[in-house]
Amino acid sequence: MAITAAMVKELREKSGAGMMDAKKALTETDGDMEAAIDWLRTKGLAKAAKKSGRTAAEGLVAVKVDGGTGVAVEINSETDFVAKNAEFQAMVAGIADAALGADDVEGLKAAAMNGKTVGEVVTDKIATIGENMTLRRMAKVSGDSVAAYVHNAAADGMGKIGVLVALKGADSGIGKQIAMHIAATSPASLSETDLDQALVEREKQVLTEQARESGKPEQVIEKMIVGRMKKFFEEVTLVNQKFVMNPDVTVGDAASDAGVEILGFVRLEVGEGIEKEAEDFAAEVAKTMNG
């Protein structure tokens, strides 16, 4: 397929690779973006590890804790101006309260709020404020105790990133520290056992191809892969990550030292995974001038 400048630009933004390397990667993989990223990583030309899509949508994530239950919801708006609107924030707080009694987004939309359903409340607010809004996600955790943290808070309990941590045992304050760690590092899973196996296999394949590029014997390569996969798990699983508050211990060890066990966590960031086409004003003007 034809490789466009837009494709090369997208791959450069996602991988950090140079223009010619990005173009070659797309050519070699027939324009498959994910395969091109893997190709670059195999050749050592991309910034490895986790990559996150551009955050283009606006809005707020709200967290609410009631006893041993915690819930996080994301409500999107078109502009950050609306996200700062007190009327919008009041609606988000009400939706978070309603979410404590819901099991999923569809159940939340049907939940009662101010004499209407949450879905109707959102629809009414769209008409009032004049901007499109979406109740996009919700997630729940439960345990003996639940800690919450909001990063870049716009109001009480809501901001750009919301984190919940469910613990087995009484929280002496370690819960919020772990939640802050999660906000900063965005782990892929709690532990190695619940990590997406497709992600594991993909990483192993990339690391294997990288090792083979060294030209070492197969038995040496196998040992290299074991060590590199261990490092990978240390980077992406919460309990194996070095604790931001004390890098001398892992998060799992820090929790154990505090007398608790991490049962689960939730991390929602406004707009993650949503792509919005960037407006190129100069290009638009040039296009207009050229008729």
C-alpha positions in Angstrom: 0.0 0.0 0.0 1.0 3.6 -0.5 2.9 5.1 2.5 1.6 8.6 3.2 3.3 11.5 5.0 0.5 11.3 7.6 1.3 7.7 8.4 5.0 8.5 8.7 4.2 11.4 11.1 2.0 9.2 13.2 4.6 6.5 13.5 7.3 9.0 14.4 5.1 10.4 17.2 4.4 7.0 18.6 7.9 5.5 18.3 10.3 8.5 18.5 12.1 7.1 15.4 13.5 9.2 12.6 11.6 10.1 9.5 13.5 7.7 7.1 13.4 4.9 9.7 9.7 5.3 10.1 9.1 5.3 6.4 11.2 2.2 6.0 9.4 0.4 8.8 6.0 1.2 7.2 7.3 0.0 3.8 8.6 -3.2 5.3 5.3 -4.0 7.1 2.9 -2.8 4.3 1.6 0.1 6.3 0.7 -1.9 9.4 1.3 0.6 12.2 1.6 -1.8 15.1 3.9 -4.2 13.1 6.0 -1.2 12.1 6.5 -0.2 15.7 7.6 -3.8 16.4 10.0 -3.7 13.4 11.5 -0.5 14.7 11.9 -2.0 18.2 13.6 -5.1 16.8 16.1 -2.9 15.0 16.6 -0.8 18.1 15.3 2.3 16.4 12.2 3.0 18.5 11.8 4.1 22.1 10.7 0.8 23.6 8.3 0.1 26.4 4.8 1.5 26.9 3.4 4.0 24.6 0.1 5.9 25.1 -2.1 7.3 22.4 -2.6 11.0 22.2 -5.1 12.3 24.7 -7.4 14.4 22.7 -10.8 14.3 24.4 -11.5 16.6 27.4 -13.7 16.1 30.5 -13.2 14.7 33.9 -12.6 11.5 35.8 -14.3 11.3 39.2 -13.7 8.9 42.0 -15.9 8.0 44.9 -15.3 5.6 47.9 -18.0 4.2 50.2 -16.6 1.8 52.8 -15.0 -1.1 51.0 -16.2 -0.1 47.5 -14.7 2.5 45.1 -15.9 3.6 41.7 -14.3 5.8 39.0 -16.2 7.3 36.1 -15.1 9.3 33.0 -17.3 11.9 31.5 -16.0 13.5 28.3 -16.7 17.0 27.0 -15.5 18.7 23.8 -13.5 21.4 25.6 -11.5 21.9 28.7 -13.5 25.1 29.3 -16.6 23.0 30.0 -14.7 20.6 32.2 -13.9 23.6 34.4 -17.6 24.6 34.5 -19.2 24.3 37.9 -22.5 23.0 36.4 -20.6 20.3 34.6 -18.6 19.3 37.7 -21.8 19.1 39.8 -23.2 16.7 37.2 -20.1 14.6 37.3 -20.1 14.4 41.1 -23.8 13.2 41.0 -22.9 10.6 38.4 -20.1 9.3 40.5 -22.5 8.9 43.5 -24.9 7.0 41.3 -22.1 4.8 40.0 -21.7 3.3 43.5 -25.0 1.4 42.9 -24.3 0.4 39.3 -22.4 -2.6 37.8 -21.4 -1.1 34.4 -21.8 1.9 32.1 -25.1 0.8 30.7 -26.5 0.2 34.2 -25.2 3.6 35.3 -26.9 5.3 32.4 -30.2 3.7 33.6 -29.6 4.6 37.2 -31.8 7.2 39.0 -30.4 10.7 39.5 -32.5 13.8 40.4 -35.7 12.2 39.3 -34.4 11.1 35.9 -32.0 8.5 34.6 -28.3 9.4 34.4 -28.5 9.1 30.6 -31.3 11.7 30.6 -29.4 14.0 32.9 -26.4 14.0 30.5 -28.7 14.6 27.5 -30.3 17.6 29.3 -26.9 19.0 30.1 -25.8 18.8 26.5 -28.8 20.9 25.6 -28.1 23.4 28.4 -24.4 23.8 27.9 -24.5 23.4 24.2 -21.6 21.0 23.9 -21.5 17.3 23.3 -20.8 15.1 26.3 -20.3 11.3 26.8 -20.5 9.1 29.8 -17.6 6.9 28.5 -16.4 4.5 31.3 -16.8 3.3 34.8 -14.8 0.8 36.9 -15.2 -0.5 40.4 -13.0 -2.1 43.0 -13.7 -3.6 46.4 -11.8 -4.8 49.5 -11.4 -4.4 53.2 -10.4 -0.8 52.4 -10.2 1.4 49.3 -7.9 4.3 48.7 -8.4 7.0 46.1 -6.2 9.6 44.5 -6.9 12.3 41.9 -4.1 13.9 39.9 -4.6 17.5 38.5 -7.7 17.9 40.5 -10.3 20.3 39.1 -12.6 19.9 42.1 -13.0 17.6 45.1 -12.7 14.0 43.9 -12.3 14.8 40.2 -9.6 15.7 37.8 -7.6 14.4 34.8 -6.5 11.1 36.3 -8.4 9.1 38.9 -6.9 6.1 40.7 -8.5 3.5 43.1 -6.6 0.9 45.1 -8.4 -2.0 46.8 -6.6 -3.5 49.8 -6.9 -6.6 52.0 -6.3 -5.3 55.5 -6.6 -1.9 57.2 -5.1 1.0 55.3 -2.6 2.9 57.4 -1.9 5.4 54.6 0.0 3.2 52.2 -3.1 3.0 50.0 -2.9 6.6 48.8 0.8 6.3 48.3 0.3 3.3 46.1 -2.5 5.2 44.2 -0.1 8.1 43.6 2.5 5.6 42.3 -0.1 4.1 39.9 -1.0 7.6 38.6 2.6 8.2 37.8 3.6 4.8 36.3 0.4 3.5 34.8 1.1 -0.2 35.3 -0.5 -2.7 32.8 -1.7 -5.1 35.5 -1.5 -6.0 39.1 0.8 -8.9 38.7 2.4 -11.2 36.1 -0.5 -13.7 36.4 -3.2 -11.3 35.2 -1.1 -9.5 32.5 -2.7 -9.8 29.0 -1.0 -12.8 27.5 -1.2 -11.3 24.0 0.9 -8.4 25.3 3.4 -10.9 26.9 3.7 -13.0 23.7 4.2 -9.8 21.6 6.9 -8.5 23.9 8.6 -11.9 24.0 8.6 -12.1 20.2 10.1 -8.6 19.9 12.8 -9.3 22.5 13.6 -12.6 20.7 14.1 -10.9 17.4 16.3 -8.2 19.1 18.4 -10.9 20.7 18.8 -12.8 17.4 20.1 -9.6 15.8 23.1 -10.0 18.1 24.1 -13.2 16.3 24.6 -15.1 19.5 23.9 -18.9 19.8 20.3 -20.0 20.4 21.0 -21.3 24.0 22.5 -17.9 24.9 19.5 -16.1 23.3 17.1 -18.2 25.5 18.9 -17.0 28.6 18.9 -13.5 27.4 15.1 -13.6 26.9 14.5 -14.9 30.4 16.4 -12.0 31.9 14.7 -9.4 29.6 11.2 -10.7 30.2 11.9 -10.5 34.0 12.8 -6.9 33.5 9.7 -6.4 31.4 7.5 -7.8 34.2 9.2 -5.5 36.7 8.4 -2.5 34.5 4.7 -3.2 33.7 3.2 -5.1 36.7 2.3 -3.1 39.8 3.5 -5.4 42.5 6.9 -5.8 40.8 7.6 -2.1 40.1 10.0 -0.2 42.1 8.0 1.9 44.6 8.2 5.6 43.6 8.1 6.6 47.3 11.0 4.2 48.1 12.8 2.7 45.0 14.7 0.3 47.3 11.6 -1.9 47.6 8.9 -3.1 45.2 5.3 -1.9 45.5 4.3 -5.4 46.6 6.9 -5.4 49.3 5.9 -1.9 50.5 2.3 -3.1 50.8 3.4 -6.2 52.7 5.5 -4.2 55.1 2.5 -2.1 55.8 0.4 -5.2 56.6 -1.8 -5.1 53.6 -2.2 -7.0 50.3 -3.2 -5.2 47.0 -6.3 -6.8 45.6 -6.8 -4.6 42.6 -6.6 -1.2 41.1 -8.2 1.2 38.6 -6.5 4.0 36.7 -8.6 6.2 34.4 -7.2 9.1 32.5 -9.3 11.6 30.6 -9.4 10.8 26.9 -6.8 8.0 26.9 -7.2 6.0 23.7 -9.4 8.7 22.0 -7.9 10.2 18.9 -8.9 13.6 17.6 -7.5 14.9 14.3 -5.2 17.7 15.0 -6.0 20.9 13.2 -3.1 22.3 11.1 -4.1 26.0 10.7 -1.2 26.8 8.3 -2.1 23.9 6.0 -5.8 24.9 6.1 -4.9 28.5 5.0 -2.6 27.2 2.3 -5.3 24.9 1.0 -7.8 27.8 0.9 -5.4 30.1 -0.9 -4.8 27.4 -3.5 -8.5 27.3 -4.2 
